[in-house]
């Protein structure tokens, strides 16, 4: 019975988050409106919207502007789900689930946001500093050229600001 209640709560949290995100996407909210996504809603939404090869996603905001996302990731399966076919050797390196955690600072204002990755942890190995910068430039960006890391990008849908706080993430609508 407790498992059924947990599943029902997760479904309810997902539906709530989906309604809120759809209201933002519709561009129908008035200027100055604020939509708050709770940690439970963020986690339910993240879990429901995962690509193949990623499961058990969790988002945690530990301090203002600081968020950590974690999940179990099978990089080989993820690559194949995105249309990339890794070769034999790369498949041997990428296949299999690994715990992955990414901590980033999320700053925003004026309709733009900047995500600065502070550290990545894969199977307990922490990657940060110059090594992380190298991997972002030489692995992440070549594989995902649309990824925007460390530089401003437009939020769209008239979003003026993301207020990333431990209690909730606020989405503030502009003009």
HUSUL-V787292 format. One line per field, one symbol per residue. burial: b if it has 9 or more other ideal C-beta (glycine too) atoms within 8 Angstrom, else e. A space follows every 10 residues. Layout:
burial = ???
This chain:
burial = eeeeeeeebb bebbebbbeb bebbeeeebe eeebbbbbbe bbbbbbbeeb eebbeebbbb beeeebbbbb bbbbbbbbbb beeeebeeeb beebbeebbb bbbbebebee bbbbbbbebb bbeeeebeee ebeebbeeeb beeeeeeebe eeeebeebbb bbbbbeeebb bbbbe
